[in-house]
Amino acid sequence: MMNVVYFAWVRERIGLPQEQVDTNAATVADLVEELKAREDRYEAAFADISALRVALDQELADFDAPLAGVKEIAFFPPMTGG
Protein backbone atom coordinates (compact mmCIF):
# COMPACT_ATOMS: atom_id res chain seq x y z
CA MET A 1 0.00 0.00 0.00
CA MET A 2 1.14 3.49 -0.84
CA ASN A 3 -0.18 6.82 0.41
CA VAL A 4 -0.99 9.07 -2.56
CA VAL A 5 -1.39 12.78 -1.77
CA TYR A 6 -2.95 15.36 -4.10
CA PHE A 7 -2.49 19.14 -3.90
CA ALA A 8 -4.14 22.23 -5.43
CA TRP A 9 -6.13 21.64 -8.61
CA VAL A 10 -5.15 17.96 -8.69
CA ARG A 11 -7.01 17.54 -5.38
CA GLU A 12 -9.97 19.54 -6.72
CA ARG A 13 -10.30 17.40 -9.84
CA ILE A 14 -9.98 14.09 -8.02
CA GLY A 15 -12.00 15.19 -5.01
CA LEU A 16 -9.69 13.69 -2.39
CA PRO A 17 -6.74 15.13 -0.45
CA GLN A 18 -5.13 11.67 -0.23
CA GLU A 19 -5.84 7.97 -0.49
CA GLN A 20 -4.25 4.58 0.05
CA VAL A 21 -3.49 2.86 -3.24
CA ASP A 22 -2.63 -0.81 -3.68
CA THR A 23 -0.43 -0.91 -6.78
CA ASN A 24 2.08 -3.05 -8.59
CA ALA A 25 3.30 -0.06 -10.63
CA ALA A 26 7.06 -0.04 -11.21
CA THR A 27 7.36 3.71 -11.87
CA VAL A 28 5.47 6.93 -11.21
CA ALA A 29 4.30 6.93 -14.85
CA ASP A 30 2.91 3.39 -14.43
CA LEU A 31 0.97 4.50 -11.35
CA VAL A 32 -0.43 7.50 -13.23
CA GLU A 33 -1.68 5.16 -15.97
CA GLU A 34 -3.34 2.92 -13.34
CA LEU A 35 -5.03 5.92 -11.73
CA LYS A 36 -6.18 7.34 -15.08
CA ALA A 37 -7.84 4.02 -15.90
CA ARG A 38 -9.94 4.18 -12.71
CA GLU A 39 -12.38 7.01 -13.43
CA ASP A 40 -12.83 10.14 -15.53
CA ARG A 41 -11.85 12.40 -12.64
CA TYR A 42 -8.38 10.81 -12.53
CA GLU A 43 -8.13 11.04 -16.32
CA ALA A 44 -8.89 14.78 -16.02
CA ALA A 45 -6.36 15.31 -13.22
CA PHE A 46 -3.55 13.52 -15.06
CA ALA A 47 -4.42 14.55 -18.62
CA ASP A 48 -1.26 16.64 -18.96
CA ILE A 49 1.51 15.36 -16.71
CA SER A 50 3.86 18.03 -18.04
CA ALA A 51 1.78 20.38 -15.87
CA LEU A 52 2.53 18.30 -12.76
CA ARG A 53 5.38 17.67 -10.38
CA VAL A 54 5.82 14.59 -8.22
CA ALA A 55 7.53 13.90 -4.91
CA LEU A 56 8.43 10.47 -3.55
CA ASP A 57 8.70 10.40 0.25
CA GLN A 58 8.92 14.22 0.11
CA GLU A 59 11.79 14.29 -2.42
CA LEU A 60 11.19 15.72 -5.89
CA ALA A 61 11.34 13.01 -8.54
CA ASP A 62 10.69 12.37 -12.22
CA PHE A 63 7.80 10.42 -13.68
CA ASP A 64 10.20 7.63 -14.68
CA ALA A 65 11.39 7.21 -11.07
CA PRO A 66 10.99 3.72 -9.58
CA LEU A 67 8.43 3.19 -6.83
CA ALA A 68 10.20 0.34 -5.03
CA GLY A 69 10.22 1.07 -1.29
CA VAL A 70 8.28 4.33 -1.63
CA LYS A 71 5.70 4.95 1.10
CA GLU A 72 4.23 8.26 -0.08
CA ILE A 73 3.80 9.86 -3.47
CA ALA A 74 2.54 13.42 -3.89
CA PHE A 75 1.25 15.11 -7.04
CA PHE A 76 1.12 18.91 -7.30
CA PRO A 77 1.36 21.72 -9.85
CA PRO A 78 4.70 23.55 -10.18
CA MET A 79 5.19 26.10 -7.45
CA THR A 80 5.36 29.68 -8.66
CA GLY A 81 7.68 32.19 -7.05
CA GLY A 82 6.82 35.80 -6.42
ABEGO torsion letter per residue (X at the ends): XBBBBBBEAAAAAAGBABBBBBBABABAAAAAAAAAAABAAAAAAAABAAABBBBBGGBBBBAABBABGBABBBBBBBBBBX
